[in-house]
Each structure stands twice: as C-alpha cells, then as structure tokens.
C-alpha cells in the first residue's frame, strides 16, 4: 500500500503571512491560470487532508494518502482522484498568494504519486493509466512543472506523452480524444517536442470532424457533453495559439456551430434536455446567442422545437432518431420528451451514473424511454432510425420516423401544437404486428384518475391528460407503475426517484394525445380527423 505522510506541523511551520508584494513575485502561468480546476475540493480542503469528488461526501486523506483508495467503489471517483486535479488547486493557490506551503504540499503529493504509480508496475491499479485520467492528470503536472524543475516530474510527463501518442490508446471522435490532444500539445510545447505537438494538432482536426458534424451537432448522443466539448475546444485553440500554431478553420467553425446546438438542446427553464448520459440539472452557463429557428432537425438524430425563444412558459419538445447507440447514448430512438406551461411533462429515465450496475443498464434500455415496442418481437440493440418526413408550421410541426429495431418496421409520427398546447403521437408496425408504448411523467405529477382510455395526472392545481385511441375508438386498459419495474427516473447523478409510467394496451394502431393544463379535454375523432379542444389535425398526424 502506497502512502504519503502529512506533517502535522505543516501549516504552523509554513503558514506565515505573505504580503501582496511577495505574492506578486510568483509568476502566474497559462498552464495554471485556466478553468480546468473542479469546483471542489478547495486548496484549503486539500491542505486539511479532505477531498470531495464528483459530489460524493468528503473523503479524509488522513495522515497518509492511500493511492489505492476507492471509498465509494465509484468509477468516476477513482478516475477524478487519479487525475490529480485536486492537487493542482494547491499550485494555483501558490501562484495567487505566493505562499510557499501550497507549492511544497503539491510537490510532496505529486512526487509520492509518481513514486507509487509507475506505469506497468505490479500493484498499480489499471484505471490509473486509462486514457482519461492520463490526459486530465497532465494539466496539474504541467502546472506544477512551471515551478518545480526536477527530473522525476519531467520523466513522468514523458511517460504520459508516450501513452498519449500511442495510436492504439487514442479515442478518436470522442471528447476523450480531444483531451488527449490538449494534453499532448501541452507537453510538446512545454518541452519543445515538435513531434508531439504536431501529432496532437493533426489528430485534433480529425477528431473534431467526427465528434461535431457540419451542422454543429455533437455525435456522442448526449447533448450535455456539447458544453464540455465546446469548453475543451476553446482550451485547445488557446493552447495552439500560445504554441505559435495556426488554428485549423474546421476546428474553429465547428466549435462555433456547437453553440446553436447547445441553445436548441436547452429547455425554456435554462436546463439542457436530459437525453442520453445527461443530468436534468445541467445548465450551459455560456452565451450561445439566439438561433434563427424555433425548430431544428439535426442529422445526428435530434429534433428540438419550442414555441418561442426567451419565454419560460414556452412549450418545448425533443425527438430522437439517427445512428445506433454509441458513446453516451441510450436506446431511446423514436423517443420524445415534452415540456409545456413552465414544467416538465414527459421525461426520459435519465442518467444515474457510469457504474456497472443493473440499474445503470436499465436506464440505457428502451423501457426507460418514451418509445413504442413491437409486441412479440425481440429488440435489436444499436439499430439506426430515420426521420422520413417533416411538416413545419409556425404553430404546429409534425414528423415521421421509422426503424427496424424489432425486425419489422415500426413507425412513429409526432405532432406538436403550440398556443393550445398538445402533443399527439401515432405508433404502428408493419406486418399486422401490434405495438405498445410507455409514457414516463415528471415525478411531481401524480395520478388522480384512470379509465376509459384516459389517465389524468396532477401537481396541485396543474393537471395533464393522456388519451389513447385505436382507430378512433378509445383504447382502454392502461396500467400505471410508480416504482416497480418501470416507474423510475434519475434526474441527477446517483439519484433514483419513483415516478408514474403509463403503459398502454397493445393495438395495431395507437394514437396517444397528451394535453397539458386540463383534466377534461373535449376530444372527437371521425372522417380521418381528430379534434382536441377545438384544435383539429389529421388522424395520421402527417
């Protein structure tokens, strides 16, 4: 077990007052003065021997640091712990205050880490040298290298560069690849290794073109990662300029195009729509500007639409299709979410964590999303789907999507009406097969009545109605689960809440109508037309 002693008298011996003039004599470096540091822990937390990572409770390092520590058996915690960014807070604090005790402690931690975590050594945990901890760890080590010129540190950075250069370990077309290129560029520029800097620069262009398409959509299938990628591309471009390198036009253009994608995937309440591995508490906290269109379909597999920009009460919806599941995606094709009248109505199962648990794998499954299934047919994972028809109107939009995720064609048409808010969804399958669908409502909505093909949910005075028709007749027999097998949602990291999920009956054609703001919509269906509270549309939707 590898441990590091913390001298008990450290703060007493080194905590003398430092004047502003003394602090100003410490060079502030580009490697340290960035936004790469996590919000927690603070430098003072680290000095006290206490670190809080990925939102989990603070872990006491104690007198010794155990580099094999995994107090919560959480993969994300392990990776962040091994990134050493928490150590980097001390170097930044040294630059900002001039107090030598911060640098001494950072040096002590880093030197012990290097000694106890040799690459390939027996006893070194395998996750220590995975691609992402390697790339993220480079930043605090480079920051430290600006103030500590010792062989052990330079040698360790050379080992990092060797791994970052290895094509077999490179994550092309992924945010990890971007981080690898940023790290390799940093080491190359720091030590005058043009071969490393050249490789990082050439790889980055290819990775960005795969990760962000020409429309500006992120290809990782979780919109919240677009914010991370945008921020990392700003770092990459800044570093390239600092290294006297020209930023390739395609990198700059696609980074700029990401802003529109981020804007469209942000709901009227300011939070990003939690699709794929995305938490419902993600706020972009960046200036995206206001796109020209209220509705945008992305070839990467998204439709985002709203009533109007800048209005919290605006309706908002998302629809999924596109390439089969990969990276941070879920099996959510043909799935929808719906936000109206200032609140979530239909939500996905959400993102719980990256832990290898049965619940995590359930959140990836079709059952955790508002999708149709084909009765009696087996699901085929990672099947692509297509957006085959669109009808754009100012106050109404309609879309048709299809795939063969169950071996036969399943088709979903979606209509969203604005002003008089409603969403209508028509599900069918080829070959005379029957379909069934599930509808996951926001946890705050509770069932108040059910029967005759109608389910009413409420949150205080606010009510929402779900109606289902089969060939213009009411389709009764809905089941509601809260908890159990289906009735769950994970709005935030490591959270799990019971929520109401409506399971439809099976039918060859199933029309679902969701009407927010009422428990008694007037609905009629005849002659191929459906009317809901005076709003009329085709029974085929599109």
C-alpha positions, 0 to 999 in steps of 0.5 A, a space after each residue: 500500500 502506497 502512502 504519503 505522510 502529512 506533517 502535522 506541523 505543516 501549516 504552523 511551520 509554513 503558514 506565515 503571512 505573505 504580503 501582496 508584494 511577495 505574492 506578486 513575485 510568483 509568476 502566474 502561468 497559462 498552464 495554471 491560470 485556466 478553468 480546468 480546476 473542479 469546483 471542489 475540493 478547495 486548496 484549503 480542503 486539500 491542505 486539511 487532508 479532505 477531498 470531495 469528488 464528483 459530489 460524493 461526501 468528503 473523503 479524509 486523506 488522513 495522515 497518509 494518502 492511500 493511492 489505492 483508495 476507492 471509498 465509494 467503489 465509484 468509477 468516476 471517483 477513482 478516475 477524478 482522484 487519479 487525475 490529480 486535479 485536486 492537487 493542482 488547486 494547491 499550485 494555483 493557490 501558490 501562484 495567487 498568494 505566493 505562499 510557499 506551503 501550497 507549492 511544497 504540499 503539491 510537490 510532496 503529493 505529486 512526487 509520492 504519486 509518481 513514486 507509487 504509480 509507475 506505469 506497468 508496475 505490479 500493484 498499480 491499479 489499471 484505471 490509473 493509466 486509462 486514457 482519461 485520467 492520463 490526459 486530465 492528470 497532465 494539466 496539474 503536472 504541467 502546472 506544477 512543472 512551471 515551478 518545480 524543475 526536477 527530473 522525476 516530474 519531467 520523466 513522468 510527463 514523458 511517460 504520459 506523452 508516450 501513452 498519449 501518442 500511442 495510436 492504439 490508446 487514442 479515442 478518436 471522435 470522442 471528447 476523450 480524444 480531444 483531451 488527449 490532444 490538449 494534453 499532448 500539445 501541452 507537453 510538446 510545447 512545454 518541452 519543445 517536442 515538435 513531434 508531439 505537438 504536431 501529432 496532437 494538432 493533426 489528430 485534433 482536426 480529425 477528431 473534431 470532424 467526427 465528434 461535431 458534424 457540419 451542422 454543429 451537432 455533437 455525435 456522442 448522443 448526449 447533448 450535455 457533453 456539447 458544453 464540455 466539448 465546446 469548453 475543451 475546444 476553446 482550451 485547445 485553440 488557446 493552447 495552439 495559439 500560445 504554441 505559435 500554431 495556426 488554428 485549423 478553420 474546421 476546428 474553429 467553425 465547428 466549435 462555433 456551430 456547437 453553440 446553436 446546438 447547445 441553445 436548441 438542446 436547452 429547455 425554456 427553464 435554462 436546463 439542457 434536455 436530459 437525453 442520453 448520459 445527461 443530468 436534468 440539472 445541467 445548465 450551459 452557463 455560456 452565451 450561445 446567442 439566439 438561433 434563427 429557428 424555433 425548430 431544428 432537425 439535426 442529422 445526428 438524430 435530434 429534433 428540438 422545437 419550442 414555441 418561442 425563444 426567451 419565454 419560460 412558459 414556452 412549450 418545448 419538445 425533443 425527438 430522437 432518431 439517427 445512428 445506433 447507440 454509441 458513446 453516451 447514448 441510450 436506446 431511446 430512438 423514436 423517443 420524445 420528451 415534452 415540456 409545456 406551461 413552465 414544467 416538465 411533462 414527459 421525461 426520459 429515465 435519465 442518467 444515474 451514473 457510469 457504474 456497472 450496475 443493473 440499474 445503470 443498464 436499465 436506464 440505457 434500455 428502451 423501457 426507460 424511454 418514451 418509445 413504442 415496442 413491437 409486441 412479440 418481437 425481440 429488440 435489436 440493440 444499436 439499430 439506426 432510425 430515420 426521420 422520413 418526413 417533416 411538416 413545419 408550421 409556425 404553430 404546429 410541426 409534425 414528423 415521421 420516423 421509422 426503424 427496424 429495431 424489432 425486425 419489422 418496421 415500426 413507425 412513429 409520427 409526432 405532432 406538436 401544437 403550440 398556443 393550445 398546447 398538445 402533443 399527439 403521437 401515432 405508433 404502428 408496425 408493419 406486418 399486422 404486428 401490434 405495438 405498445 408504448 410507455 409514457 414516463 411523467 415528471 415525478 411531481 405529477 401524480 395520478 388522480 384518475 384512470 379509465 376509459 382510455 384516459 389517465 389524468 395526472 396532477 401537481 396541485 392545481 396543474 393537471 395533464 391528460 393522456 388519451 389513447 385511441 385505436 382507430 378512433 375508438 378509445 383504447 382502454 386498459 392502461 396500467 400505471 407503475 410508480 416504482 416497480 419495474 418501470 416507474 423510475 427516473 434519475 434526474 441527477 447523478 446517483 439519484 433514483 426517484 419513483 415516478 408514474 409510467 403509463 403503459 398502454 394496451 397493445 393495438 395495431 394502431 395507437 394514437 396517444 394525445 397528451 394535453 397539458 393544463 386540463 383534466 377534461 379535454 373535449 376530444 372527437 375523432 371521425 372522417 380521418 380527423 381528430 379534434 382536441 379542444 377545438 384544435 383539429 389535425 389529421 388522424 395520421 398526424 402527417 
